[in-house]
Amino acid sequence: MSGPSGGGRIYGQHGDRHEPFGSDPTIPGGWIFVGEDIRVPFVNGANAAPSAGSPDPSALAFRISLGRPNDCEWAGWEGSGPTGARPVASAIVEYRHHQLEIVGDVTDVNIGDVVFVLPLEYRFEEDRPCKGHDDAGNYVACRLLSTGEFIWGQP
């Protein structure tokens, strides 16, 4: 196949090339909002309200920024309403390489609190460090466990 000017070749990019080590850029996944998506309720804490230090806080959310979700077995559907029903993962078949982006401002959490639990399709094989900050802007080490628990103040 010829390129637009008649010379060279254009090659189609398909399938696994959208993985983190592939040659194609990938479009990030949609944001999953903690507390709004029925699969991901707050365990502790809540979204922060506007304050003098943060007049426009961000709701706690996560998404896959690169790669694909884990390959999972599925056990039916849950939910309905305006966002529709969502499939429920029951087991991870294969962990896939992906990067997860977590953003948001939370309040009413203490050191060691589980803030939320990731669904199976987003989890990693190992625990991962995450960074956060408290209401005063101080750094807080957080931890995302392989079990999906996001723990506030756990290095």
N, C-alpha and C positions, 0 to 999 in steps of 0.2 A: 504494500500500500504506500502510496506517495504522500509526502508532506504537503502543506498548503502551497509551497512554492514549486512543487513538482519534484524536488530533490529529497533525498534522505528517506527515512522510514519512521512511521509512527507506530508504536507498539501499544496494544491495549494492556491495561493493568487490571488484574482480576484477583479475587479471593484473598489468600493469605498475605498478599503484599501490603495490605492495610494494617498488618501487625506492627508493633513498635520497631522491629528491625527491618521492616519492608521498605521499599523505595517510594511508596506513595504516602502523601499526607493523608490523614484520616480526619473525619469530622467528629468532634466530640459528641458523646451521648447527651441526651437531655438531662436536665437537672431533676433529681429526686429530692423532694423537700421533706425533711424530718418533721413528723407531726401532721403532715398533710396527706402523705401517702400511707394508706392503711397498713402496708407491710413494714413501715418504719416509724413507730411511735417514739416519742421521747420516753426514756426510762427514768431519767432525772433531768431537771432543768427545763428551760423553755426558751423561745426566741426572745432576745433582749428588746426592750422598748426603746424608743428614741431618748437620748439624754444630751446634756450639754457637750460631753466628750464625743459622742457618736450620734449626731442628729438624724442619720439615715442608716440604721443598722441593717445588716443583711440577714435574711432568714437562713437557718442552718440547712445546708443542702450538700449533695455529693453527686458526682457523675464520673463516668469513665472519660478521661481526656485523651487517651490513646490506647488502641488495642480493642479487644473484644471481651465480653463477659465470659466467665467460666462456662464450660459445657456442663449442663446439669440434667438430671432426671426431673421430670415435672409430675406433680400430683394434683392436677385439677386447677380450678380457678377460684379466686376470692374477690369480693367487692362487686360493686355495680355503681350506678349513678352517673353523674356527668363525666367522670374520668374513665368509666367503663371497668370491666373486670380485668384482672391481671393474673397471669399464670403464677403458680406457687412452686418454687424449686424444692425438691425433697432430698436431693443428694448431689454432690459435685462428682461428675464423671472425670473431668480433666480440668486442671487449673490452666488458664491461658495467661500469657503475658499481657498485662495491662497496667495503666497508670490511673490512679484514682485522685480526683481533686475534691477536697472537702473545704467548704467555706461557710461562714456564718458567725453571728454574734449570739451567744447564749448567756443566760443568767440563772441564778439559783442552783449552781453546781458547786460541789466541794471536792477537794483532793480525793481521788480514788473512786469517784462516782462514775458509773456507766451512763453515758449520755444517750446513746442509741446503739442498735445492733444492725450491722449490715446484712442484707439478704445474701444467701449463698452465692449467687452469681457474681457478686462483687468482691468476695473475700480473697485473701492471699494465703499461701501455704505457711507463712511464718508471720510472727508479730512484727509490726512496723512502728517506728517512732513517728510522731506527728507534732506539729507545733501549734500553739495557741497563745492567746494573751488574755489577761483578766480585765476587769472593768477599769482598772487604773492604767492599762497599757503595758503591764509587766509580762514578760515571757512566761509561758506555762508549758512544760513538757507534757505531751499527751501520748497515748499509745493506742494503736489499732491492733487488737489481738486477732490471731488466726480464726478464732471463734466468732469474729465479727463485732465484738464489743469495742466501742470507742470509749476509752477511759480518760477522764479529765485528770491531769496532774500526775501522770504515771510515766516516768521516763523509760 
